[in-house]
Amino acid sequence: MKITSFRLYSVQPRWLFLAVETDEGITGWGEPVIEGRSYTVAAAVEELMGYLIGKDPRDINDHWQTMYRGGFYRGGPILMSAIAGIDQALWDIKGKLFNQPVYELLGGKLRDKMKTYSWVGGDDPAEETEQMRTLIKKGWDTFKLNGCGRLAIIDSHRAVDKVLDRVSTIREELGSSVDFGLDFHGRVSVSMAKVLLRELEPFKPLFVEEPVLAEQAEQYKTLSESTSIVLAAGERMYSRFEFKRVFEDGGLGIVQPDLSHAGGITECMKIASMAEAYDVALAPHCPLGPIALAACLAVDFVSYNAVLQEQSMGIHYNQGAEVLDYVNNKEDFAIVDGYIKPLPKPGLGVDVNEDFVKEMAEKGCDWKNPVWRHVDGSIAEW
């Protein structure tokens, strides 16, 4: 069996799909993307696929190490995202070849269903309570929302109170019937994180995500020692070598590697195992498309410490297309009472609607995140 060719599709709302072809007629799909940098990642995929044309796709471990080590320079969001999508496609091929879901090739599932959560609010959050009410009627009880909008390195108590007012409204109106995580999105400085974490404790958020930027990861331990709130991070960490330092230092209760950013299934299985060794929970990051979600679920169903799965059905970023628009087997992605079952089809379990993918690729997609500025004109973290 040999890899013969590949195809890339940049599609709305902000995704990049990869199809890897073989001489036996099996196509594997992956989702290699950094949101807002899809064309840059596509260029990296084209370079890396040069290692694989003519090779046996079943040799996933060798291909991963060749892509990672073969070019001397390594790591970072672009190269690791390119590797991630290729890795997903190779696992998809292998599962289809053996007529088994990927989680069976990884040793078999250890849970019957996986807890997911739904996003509410937007980039500059508002009206989350009403959105939660609507989703509660559909069976959801766990949510995530952006914890704040733009925040200065040292900001006023008025800015802090604005955050607290929103969160207190959720608790006042919905009580303990819901759980929610708050995503600081790397918008918060170390100093302001200390303030916010202390003030948010009475409202019992399930976790706070990216309390500070990954560049300040040495602060996770200090922040965790100052609060009872579980801290989560990892979407902007791209290999086990970056996570290694965080595990050694401590501070995180949940790690959130992204299966389309952190080297794919092969690498994230290792990150998940490392996390388990340190008694840290796993909640893969995934505000992306159906292939990325399927890859996450493959890891979730074989990882003891997997606790939550992000998914982006209905998320505020999805302008122009939705997750299930790109799949034919929509019923396999049904979420009931906040849980999703293992995808039953071979490979990753996604029956890709290729006609729709090609139609959307003709339109193209060049999504960029907003650029925020503070009132003084200086750049703000988005």
Buried (B, 14 or more C-beta within 10 A) or exposed (E): BEBBEBBBBBBBBBBBBBBBBBEEEBBBBBBBBBBEBBEBBBBBBEEBBEBBEEBEBBBBEEBBEBBBEEEEEBBEBBBBBBBBBBBBBBBBBBBBBBEBBBBBBBEEBEBEBBBBBBBBBBBEBEEBBEBBEEBBEEEBBBBBBBBBBBBBEEBEEEBBEBBBEBBBEBBEEBEEEBBBBBBBBBBBBBEBBBBBBBBBEEBEBBBBBBBBBBEBBEBBBBBBEEBEBBBBBBBBBBBBEBBEEBBEBEBBBBBBBBBBBBBBBBBBBBBBBBBBEBEBBBBBBBBBBBBBBBBBBBBBBBBEBBBBBBBBBEBBBBEEBBBBBBBBBBEBBEBEEBBBBBBEBBBBBBBBBBEBBEEBBEEEBEBEEEEBEBEEEEEBBB
